[in-house]
């Protein structure tokens, strides 16, 4: 199965996108942050690349906001080569910082390395932090799109606004512990 990469901003050239697709990655793009949030919801990407210049909030703020609700791997593209900029990016939740200009080979290698590392790290764990109200508030401020929850009934996985939820098994387990198979509360049975 191809890994999905969401690119927010207009930094990456068509040649770089073609190179990523030739390397076996599926790529989708968004020109701004609200559109990026919609694509995050629609496509459930495995990784997000954010340009430092991203209307209307800017790449730095987009990284910070995204990290508040989601543990999806983030790459920030920036022309700022100062050490304090790299430190700021890491402190705001960026996983990898790439200096512009960059080659398609470097971009591909960093994406694949980050995906390998994150896959081992999270495997079946939840990527979403916080609660539904926080997510809706963040997205609702920037877009009129209705939220969607995608549930795969075969493996129990679920995604909300593009972020994997590990909550399904927990909820089902709590329900069974509380109600058993009969659907009645264990307290009611006693």
Phi, psi and omega per residue, in radians:
X1 nan 2.299 -3.135
X2 -1.210 2.521 3.038
X3 -1.483 2.413 -3.107
X4 -1.702 2.295 3.096
X5 -2.067 2.232 3.062
X6 -1.809 2.212 3.125
X7 -1.917 2.079 3.102
X8 -1.817 2.064 -3.127
X9 1.986 3.028 -3.025
X10 -1.909 0.451 -3.061
X11 -1.347 -0.631 -2.995
X12 -1.465 2.223 -3.100
X13 -1.280 2.840 3.075
X14 -1.043 -0.612 3.104
X15 -1.115 -0.710 3.117
X16 -1.161 -0.685 3.106
X17 -1.113 -0.758 3.100
X18 -1.082 -0.676 3.116
X19 -1.131 -0.707 3.110
X20 -1.139 -0.722 3.113
X21 -1.154 -0.668 3.105
X22 -1.151 -0.456 3.122
X23 -1.452 0.060 3.066
X24 1.667 0.224 3.107
X25 -1.754 2.539 3.025
X26 -1.661 2.278 -3.029
X27 -2.118 2.339 2.993
X28 -2.273 2.620 -3.056
X29 -2.195 2.719 3.049
X30 -2.445 2.382 -3.087
X31 -1.421 -0.395 -3.112
X32 -2.499 3.056 -3.066
X33 -1.162 -0.819 3.098
X34 -1.018 -0.750 3.102
X35 -1.132 -0.622 3.097
X36 -1.097 -0.705 3.098
X37 -1.139 -0.669 3.095
X38 -1.122 -0.764 3.119
X39 -1.140 -0.625 3.085
X40 -1.029 -0.758 3.131
X41 -1.201 -0.760 -3.034
X42 -1.304 -0.629 -2.970
X43 -1.876 -0.251 -3.110
X44 0.845 1.090 -3.079
X45 -1.197 2.829 3.090
X46 -1.587 -0.311 -3.080
X47 -2.728 2.578 3.104
X48 -2.124 2.341 3.022
X49 -1.925 2.222 -3.095
X50 -2.123 2.263 3.046
X51 -1.392 2.495 3.138
X52 -1.089 -0.454 3.078
X53 -1.765 1.740 -3.071
X54 -2.422 1.855 3.141
X55 -1.203 2.643 -0.101
X56 -1.632 -0.062 -3.000
X57 -1.778 -0.288 -3.058
X58 1.553 2.642 -3.085
X59 -1.118 -0.657 -3.142
X60 -1.082 -0.858 -3.134
X61 -1.163 -0.657 3.105
X62 -1.055 -0.751 3.105
X63 -1.067 -0.806 -3.127
X64 -1.084 -0.790 -3.136
X65 -1.152 -0.732 -3.131
X66 -1.136 -0.698 -3.132
X67 -1.156 -0.477 3.121
X68 -1.123 -0.511 -3.071
X69 -1.954 -0.188 -2.919
X70 -2.630 2.489 3.075
X71 -1.731 0.349 3.128
X72 -1.099 2.455 3.118
X73 -1.074 2.384 -3.092
X74 -2.184 2.311 2.984
X75 -1.977 2.283 3.079
X76 -1.867 2.271 3.082
X77 -1.765 2.215 -3.080
X78 -2.620 2.614 3.051
X79 -1.548 -0.166 -3.094
X80 -1.378 1.957 -3.084
X81 -1.702 0.092 -3.129
X82 -1.247 2.538 3.132
X83 -1.046 -0.609 3.138
X84 -1.181 -0.508 3.088
X85 -1.208 -0.722 3.116
X86 -1.122 -0.774 3.122
X87 -1.077 -0.732 3.115
X88 -1.053 -0.774 -3.130
X89 -1.073 -0.792 -3.138
X90 -1.109 -0.725 3.122
X91 -1.147 -0.399 3.119
X92 -1.629 0.144 3.024
X93 1.739 0.130 3.116
X94 -1.282 2.386 3.140
X95 -1.522 -0.629 3.136
X96 -2.480 2.430 -3.127
X97 -2.027 2.157 -3.136
X98 -2.056 2.247 3.117
X99 -1.369 2.397 3.023
X100 -1.584 2.513 -0.116
X101 -1.313 2.790 -3.113
X102 -2.434 2.801 3.111
X103 -1.638 2.764 3.110
X104 -1.155 -0.532 3.105
X105 -1.161 -0.725 3.109
X106 -1.137 -0.797 -3.133
X107 -1.043 -0.830 3.129
X108 -1.047 -0.800 -3.117
X109 -1.102 -0.733 -3.135
X110 -1.194 -0.689 3.104
X111 -1.074 -0.883 -3.092
X112 -1.116 -0.687 3.107
X113 -1.123 -0.757 -3.140
X114 -1.159 -0.709 3.102
X115 -1.119 -0.709 3.100
X116 -1.095 -0.835 -3.105
X117 -1.112 -0.769 -3.111
X118 -1.226 -0.605 3.122
X119 -1.107 -0.752 3.102
X120 -1.156 -0.653 -3.063
X121 -1.253 -0.807 -3.005
X122 -1.705 -0.491 -3.070
X123 0.522 -1.649 -3.033
X124 -1.836 0.102 -3.066
X125 -1.400 2.878 -3.100
X126 -1.328 2.439 3.038
X127 -1.648 -0.343 -3.068
X128 -1.553 2.356 3.035
X129 -2.008 2.831 3.076
X130 1.425 -2.703 -3.093
X131 -2.324 3.027 -3.058
X132 -1.044 -0.670 -3.108
X133 -1.100 -0.683 3.117
X134 -1.134 -0.740 -3.141
X135 -1.130 -0.830 3.139
X136 -1.087 -0.667 3.134
X137 -1.111 -0.818 -3.136
X138 -1.083 -0.843 -3.103
X139 -1.298 -0.659 -3.126
X140 -1.081 -0.502 3.116
X141 -1.228 -0.392 -3.013
X142 -1.982 -0.245 -3.079
X143 -2.637 2.691 3.095
X144 -1.640 0.072 -3.069
X145 -1.189 2.426 3.095
X146 -1.272 2.513 3.118
X147 -1.227 2.641 3.083
X148 -2.291 2.519 3.073
X149 -2.094 2.144 3.136
X150 -1.855 2.168 -3.140
X151 -2.119 2.196 3.062
X152 -1.642 1.872 -3.058
X153 -1.230 -0.358 -3.132
X154 -1.243 -0.800 -3.085
X155 -1.961 -0.001 3.096
X156 1.378 0.048 3.137
X157 -1.337 2.680 3.118
X158 -2.544 2.694 -3.141
X159 -2.362 2.389 3.105
X160 -2.220 2.132 -3.051
X161 0.891 0.669 3.051
X162 1.478 -0.035 -3.122
X163 -1.869 2.380 -3.120
X164 -1.170 2.355 3.088
X165 -1.898 2.270 3.062
X166 -1.761 0.341 -3.010
X167 -1.484 -0.395 -3.017
X168 -1.008 -0.880 -3.139
X169 -1.102 -0.656 3.140
X170 -1.113 -0.813 -3.134
X171 -1.104 -0.798 3.138
X172 -1.093 -0.744 3.120
X173 -1.094 -0.737 3.108
X174 -1.133 -0.686 -3.140
X175 -1.128 -0.764 3.125
X176 -1.143 -0.674 3.124
X177 -1.154 -0.593 -3.085
X178 -1.465 -0.732 -3.011
X179 -1.948 -0.274 -3.052
X180 1.178 -2.851 -3.128
X181 -1.418 -0.307 -3.050
X182 -1.352 -0.340 -3.102
X183 1.567 -0.188 3.101
X184 -1.646 2.565 3.099
X185 -1.067 2.457 3.107
X186 -1.078 -0.542 3.093
X187 -1.122 -0.659 3.141
X188 -1.179 -0.505 -3.122
X189 -1.341 -0.336 -3.064
X190 -1.476 nan nan
